[in-house]
Amino acid sequence: MLKAFYKKHTLHFKKPGGTSRGVLRKKDSWFLVVYDDQAPEKKGIGECSIIRRLSIDDRPDFEQKLSEVAGDINRHAYWLEEGLTEFPSIRFGLETALKDLNAEIPRILFPSGFTAGKESIPINGLVWMGSFEEMSRQIKEKVEQGFRCIKLKIGAIDFDEELTLLKGIRREFPEKDMELRVDANGAFSPEEALIKLQRLAELQLHSIEQPIRQNQWEEMARICALSPVPVALDEELIGISDPEKISKMLDTINPQYIILKPSLLGGWRQSELFISEAEKRKIGWWVTSALEANIGLNAIAQWTFILNSNMYQGLGTGQLFTNNLPSPLTIKDGHLHYNVNGLWDMKPIMDGQ
């Protein structure tokens, strides 16, 4: 007989991070722990992580639903199949916890060259929104840390200043030496988007994420068709779980890329549905974490590695917090590594149980 409990953990940012939804100083995660009452010493742990005002399960009854799942954990098949369609982060946490419970080695969910410490995952260096000076400092840090793909969140300061930052990178690093991505988080209006994209195209960008707000399919389709910079859908995918609607959205918009965030989409299986539909249409994709603690980041990273993508992934957010769970995940020279000699510290989750 399975049993479960959960524990809330508020993560605090080392430095406030700017996004299109304002300045983030902290965020909440809930750790779902599942075990068999005949062998309680072995526990599977999953993370249910939401981003305020972005996750569709950022709602007043979130913790009530999580409590319901924990109290009725033996109906996990129902929860994974249909019971958590409106709670994608809980579904991902449950999916992870069950996978961990059945793993031969705790937290090794997908054994591979990555978890053996022999291979790594190339990732982008993320530059948060901020003042011109702050973003300049972040760019310098990312270059010094060995990143060869830099992603800038834009839309918070004057557009010409953002162009100046990008031009500065390009003067020092040509396209062959540095991949540049930008994320507008829906900051452009449909009327101005193509004008700004024409100016951005001069900088040989890899892609722009979500140039306009989601749920404007016809406008986004027009931009994807005419943009000189490849467009990647991000927020556009959130809240879409029905296979027919996924197909309709991709057929209508026809983007160059989609970005997969398992915490926001409903887990690995749901993300793989998006991948399958994208590949049918020759749409590229990559995976990005969504400000999870190391439990969630670990689950996403191990799954990402076995997908055998050759693109830079967005998996470096674990270093942003002052009170993340210690883990074997490390970043070196622009790559995410799994240190086989590193240790997990589960005390913040297990204390009091």
C-alpha positions as CSV (number, residue, x, y, z in Angstrom):
1,M,0.0,0.0,0.0
2,L,1.4,3.3,-1.0
3,K,1.4,6.4,1.2
4,A,2.4,9.9,0.5
5,F,3.0,13.3,2.1
6,Y,4.2,16.7,0.9
7,K,6.2,19.6,2.2
8,K,6.3,23.2,1.0
9,H,9.7,24.8,0.4
10,T,10.0,28.5,-0.4
11,L,13.1,29.2,-2.6
12,H,14.8,32.6,-2.2
13,F,16.7,34.1,-5.1
14,K,20.3,35.2,-4.6
15,K,19.5,38.3,-6.5
16,P,16.1,39.5,-7.6
17,G,15.4,38.3,-11.2
18,G,13.5,40.4,-13.7
19,T,10.8,38.8,-15.8
20,S,7.9,40.1,-17.8
21,R,5.8,39.3,-14.7
22,G,7.8,41.6,-12.5
23,V,10.7,41.1,-10.2
24,L,11.1,37.6,-8.6
25,R,12.5,37.4,-5.1
26,K,11.2,34.1,-4.0
27,K,9.1,31.2,-5.3
28,D,7.2,28.2,-3.9
29,S,7.7,24.5,-4.5
30,W,6.1,21.5,-2.9
31,F,7.9,18.2,-2.6
32,L,5.7,15.2,-2.9
33,V,7.1,12.1,-1.2
34,V,5.7,8.6,-2.0
35,Y,6.6,5.3,-0.2
36,D,5.3,1.8,0.3
37,D,4.2,1.3,3.9
38,Q,5.9,-2.2,3.8
39,A,9.3,-0.6,3.0
40,P,9.1,3.0,4.3
41,E,12.8,3.6,4.2
42,K,12.7,3.9,0.4
43,K,11.0,7.1,-0.7
44,G,10.3,8.6,-4.1
45,I,10.4,12.4,-4.3
46,G,8.9,14.7,-6.9
47,E,8.7,18.5,-7.1
48,C,5.5,20.4,-7.8
49,S,6.8,23.8,-8.8
50,I,4.7,26.8,-10.0
51,I,5.5,30.3,-11.2
52,R,3.1,32.9,-10.0
53,R,0.8,34.4,-12.7
54,L,2.2,32.0,-15.3
55,S,1.5,28.4,-14.2
56,I,-2.2,27.5,-14.9
57,D,-2.2,25.8,-11.5
58,D,-1.4,29.0,-9.7
59,R,-4.8,29.0,-8.1
60,P,-6.2,29.1,-4.5
61,D,-7.1,25.4,-4.4
62,F,-3.6,24.2,-5.4
63,E,-2.6,22.8,-2.0
64,Q,-6.0,21.4,-1.5
65,K,-5.6,19.3,-4.7
66,L,-2.1,18.3,-3.7
67,S,-3.4,17.1,-0.4
68,E,-6.1,15.1,-2.2
69,V,-3.6,13.4,-4.4
70,A,-1.3,12.6,-1.4
71,G,-4.3,11.2,0.5
72,D,-5.5,9.1,-2.4
73,I,-2.1,8.1,-3.8
74,N,-3.0,4.5,-4.6
75,R,-5.2,5.9,-7.4
76,H,-2.0,7.3,-9.0
77,A,-3.0,5.9,-12.4
78,Y,-6.1,8.0,-12.4
79,W,-4.3,11.1,-11.3
80,L,-1.7,10.7,-14.1
81,E,-4.2,9.9,-16.8
82,E,-7.0,12.4,-16.2
83,G,-7.2,13.7,-12.7
84,L,-4.6,16.4,-12.9
85,T,-5.1,18.0,-16.3
86,E,-5.6,21.4,-14.7
87,F,-2.6,20.9,-12.3
88,P,0.4,20.2,-14.6
89,S,3.0,20.8,-11.9
90,I,1.4,18.3,-9.5
91,R,1.2,15.7,-12.3
92,F,4.9,16.2,-13.0
93,G,5.7,15.9,-9.3
94,L,3.7,12.7,-9.1
95,E,5.3,11.3,-12.2
96,T,8.8,12.0,-10.8
97,A,8.0,10.7,-7.4
98,L,6.7,7.4,-8.7
99,K,9.7,7.1,-11.1
100,D,12.1,7.7,-8.2
101,L,10.3,5.2,-5.9
102,N,10.9,2.5,-8.5
103,A,14.5,3.5,-9.4
104,E,17.3,1.2,-8.4
105,I,19.3,4.2,-7.1
106,P,17.5,7.1,-5.5
107,R,17.3,10.2,-7.8
108,I,18.8,8.2,-10.8
109,L,15.6,8.3,-12.8
110,F,17.0,7.7,-16.2
111,P,20.4,5.9,-16.0
112,S,22.7,7.2,-18.8
113,G,26.1,8.6,-19.6
114,F,25.0,11.8,-17.9
115,T,24.2,10.2,-14.5
116,A,27.4,8.1,-14.8
117,G,29.3,11.4,-14.9
118,K,30.8,10.6,-18.4
119,E,28.7,13.1,-20.4
120,S,27.2,16.5,-19.9
121,I,24.4,18.7,-21.4
122,P,25.3,21.9,-23.2
123,I,23.2,24.7,-21.8
124,N,22.5,28.4,-22.4
125,G,23.6,31.1,-20.0
126,L,20.6,33.1,-18.9
127,V,20.8,36.9,-18.6
128,W,17.8,38.2,-16.6
129,M,16.0,41.5,-17.3
130,G,17.5,44.4,-15.5
131,S,19.2,47.8,-16.0
132,F,21.7,48.2,-18.9
133,E,24.6,48.0,-16.4
134,E,23.2,44.9,-14.6
135,M,22.6,43.1,-17.9
136,S,26.1,44.0,-19.1
137,R,27.6,42.6,-15.9
138,Q,25.7,39.3,-16.4
139,I,26.8,39.0,-20.0
140,K,30.4,39.4,-18.9
141,E,30.0,36.8,-16.2
142,K,28.4,34.2,-18.6
143,V,31.3,34.7,-21.1
144,E,33.9,34.3,-18.4
145,Q,32.1,31.1,-17.2
146,G,32.5,29.5,-20.6
147,F,29.0,29.7,-22.0
148,R,28.8,29.6,-25.8
149,C,25.1,30.2,-25.9
150,I,23.6,33.2,-24.2
151,K,19.9,33.9,-23.8
152,L,18.8,37.4,-22.9
153,K,15.4,38.3,-21.6
154,I,14.4,41.5,-23.3
155,G,11.5,43.9,-23.1
156,A,12.2,45.5,-19.7
157,I,14.5,48.4,-20.8
158,D,14.7,50.6,-23.9
159,F,14.9,48.5,-27.0
160,D,17.8,50.5,-28.4
161,E,19.8,49.7,-25.2
162,E,19.0,46.0,-25.6
163,L,20.3,46.2,-29.2
164,T,23.4,47.8,-27.9
165,L,24.0,44.9,-25.5
166,L,23.5,42.4,-28.2
167,K,25.8,44.3,-30.6
168,G,28.5,44.3,-27.9
169,I,28.4,40.5,-27.8
170,R,28.4,40.2,-31.6
171,R,31.5,42.5,-31.9
172,E,33.4,40.2,-29.6
173,F,31.9,36.9,-30.7
174,P,30.8,36.1,-34.2
175,E,27.9,33.7,-34.9
176,K,30.2,30.7,-35.2
177,D,31.6,31.3,-31.7
178,M,28.5,32.4,-29.8
179,E,24.8,31.5,-30.2
180,L,22.5,34.3,-29.1
181,R,18.9,33.8,-28.2
182,V,16.4,36.4,-26.9
183,D,13.2,35.9,-24.9
184,A,10.6,38.7,-25.2
185,N,8.1,36.9,-22.9
186,G,5.3,38.5,-25.0
187,A,6.6,42.1,-24.6
188,F,6.1,43.2,-28.3
189,S,2.8,44.3,-29.7
190,P,1.6,42.6,-32.9
191,E,2.0,45.9,-34.7
192,E,5.6,46.5,-33.7
193,A,6.9,43.0,-33.6
194,L,8.1,42.6,-37.2
195,I,9.8,46.0,-37.2
196,K,11.8,45.0,-34.1
197,L,12.5,41.6,-35.5
198,Q,14.0,43.2,-38.6
199,R,16.5,45.1,-36.4
200,L,17.2,42.0,-34.3
201,A,18.0,40.0,-37.5
202,E,21.1,42.1,-38.1
203,L,22.6,40.4,-35.1
204,Q,22.4,36.8,-36.4
205,L,20.2,35.6,-33.6
206,H,19.4,31.9,-33.2
207,S,15.8,32.6,-32.2
208,I,13.3,34.8,-30.3
209,E,11.0,33.3,-27.8
210,Q,7.4,34.4,-27.6
211,P,7.6,37.8,-29.3
212,I,3.9,38.6,-28.6
213,R,1.5,37.4,-25.9
214,Q,0.1,34.0,-26.2
215,N,-3.4,33.2,-27.4
216,Q,-3.1,35.3,-30.5
217,W,-2.7,32.5,-33.0
218,E,-3.4,34.3,-36.2
219,E,-1.1,37.2,-35.3
220,M,1.6,34.8,-34.2
221,A,1.2,32.8,-37.4
222,R,1.8,35.9,-39.4
223,I,4.9,36.8,-37.4
224,C,6.3,33.3,-37.8
225,A,5.7,33.4,-41.5
226,L,7.4,36.8,-42.0
227,S,10.0,37.1,-39.3
228,P,13.6,37.1,-40.3
229,V,14.5,35.7,-36.9
230,P,13.2,32.1,-36.1
231,V,10.4,32.1,-33.6
232,A,10.1,29.8,-30.6
233,L,6.8,29.3,-28.8
234,D,7.0,29.2,-25.0
235,E,4.0,30.5,-23.0
236,E,1.9,29.6,-26.0
237,L,2.1,25.9,-25.0
238,I,0.9,26.4,-21.4
239,G,-2.6,25.2,-20.7
240,I,-2.9,23.1,-23.9
241,S,-3.2,19.4,-23.1
242,D,-5.7,18.0,-25.6
243,P,-3.9,16.3,-28.5
244,E,-6.3,17.8,-31.0
245,K,-5.7,21.3,-29.7
246,I,-2.0,20.8,-29.8
247,S,-2.2,19.8,-33.4
248,K,-4.4,22.7,-34.3
249,M,-2.2,25.2,-32.5
250,L,1.0,23.9,-34.3
251,D,-0.8,23.8,-37.7
252,T,-2.1,27.3,-37.3
253,I,1.0,29.0,-36.0
254,N,3.7,26.8,-37.7
255,P,6.6,28.1,-35.6
256,Q,10.2,27.3,-36.2
257,Y,10.7,26.0,-32.6
258,I,8.8,25.1,-29.5
259,I,10.2,25.1,-25.9
260,L,9.3,22.4,-23.4
261,K,8.9,23.1,-19.7
262,P,7.6,19.8,-18.1
263,S,6.5,21.6,-14.9
264,L,4.3,23.9,-16.9
265,L,3.1,21.4,-19.4
266,G,2.3,18.4,-17.2
267,G,5.4,16.2,-17.1
268,W,7.5,14.1,-19.4
269,R,4.8,12.2,-21.2
270,Q,2.9,15.4,-22.0
271,S,6.1,17.0,-23.2
272,E,6.8,14.0,-25.4
273,L,3.4,14.5,-27.0
274,F,4.4,18.0,-28.0
275,I,7.8,16.7,-29.3
276,S,6.1,14.1,-31.4
277,E,3.6,16.5,-32.9
278,A,6.4,19.1,-33.5
279,E,8.7,16.6,-35.3
280,K,5.9,15.5,-37.6
281,R,5.8,19.1,-38.8
282,K,9.6,19.5,-38.8
283,I,9.4,22.0,-36.0
284,G,12.6,22.1,-33.8
285,W,12.5,22.0,-30.0
286,W,14.5,22.3,-26.8
287,V,13.9,21.8,-23.1
288,T,13.9,24.5,-20.4
289,S,13.5,24.3,-16.7
290,A,11.1,26.6,-15.0
291,L,12.8,27.8,-11.9
292,E,12.5,24.4,-10.1
293,A,14.7,23.4,-7.2
294,N,17.2,20.7,-7.8
295,I,14.7,17.9,-7.5
296,G,12.7,19.1,-10.4
297,L,15.8,20.2,-12.4
298,N,17.4,16.8,-11.9
299,A,14.3,15.1,-13.2
300,I,14.1,17.3,-16.3
301,A,17.8,17.1,-17.0
302,Q,18.0,13.3,-16.9
303,W,15.0,13.0,-19.2
304,T,16.4,15.7,-21.5
305,F,19.7,13.8,-21.9
306,I,18.1,10.6,-23.1
307,L,16.2,12.5,-25.8
308,N,19.5,12.9,-27.6
309,S,19.0,16.5,-28.7
310,N,22.0,18.3,-30.1
311,M,20.8,21.8,-29.1
312,Y,21.6,24.0,-26.1
313,Q,19.1,23.4,-23.4
314,G,17.8,25.8,-20.7
315,L,18.8,23.9,-17.6
316,G,20.9,26.2,-15.5
317,T,18.5,27.8,-13.1
318,G,19.4,25.7,-10.0
319,Q,22.2,28.1,-9.1
320,L,19.8,31.1,-8.7
321,F,18.7,30.2,-5.1
322,T,20.2,30.7,-1.7
323,N,18.5,27.6,-0.2
324,N,18.4,25.1,-3.0
325,L,18.7,21.4,-2.0
326,P,22.4,20.3,-2.3
327,S,22.7,17.9,-5.2
328,P,25.2,16.4,-7.6
329,L,24.2,18.8,-10.3
330,T,27.0,21.2,-11.3
331,I,27.7,23.7,-14.1
332,K,31.1,24.0,-15.7
333,D,32.2,25.6,-19.0
334,G,28.6,26.1,-20.1
335,H,27.6,22.5,-19.5
336,L,25.4,20.8,-16.9
337,H,27.2,17.8,-15.2
338,Y,26.1,15.1,-12.8
339,N,28.9,14.7,-10.2
340,V,28.8,11.0,-9.2
341,N,30.7,12.0,-6.0
342,G,28.1,14.7,-5.1
343,L,25.5,14.1,-2.4
344,W,21.8,14.9,-2.1
345,D,20.7,16.4,1.2
346,M,17.0,15.5,1.8
347,K,16.9,16.9,5.3
348,P,14.8,20.0,4.4
349,I,12.2,17.6,3.0
350,M,12.3,14.8,5.6
351,D,12.7,16.9,8.7
352,G,9.6,16.5,10.9
353,Q,8.4,13.3,9.2
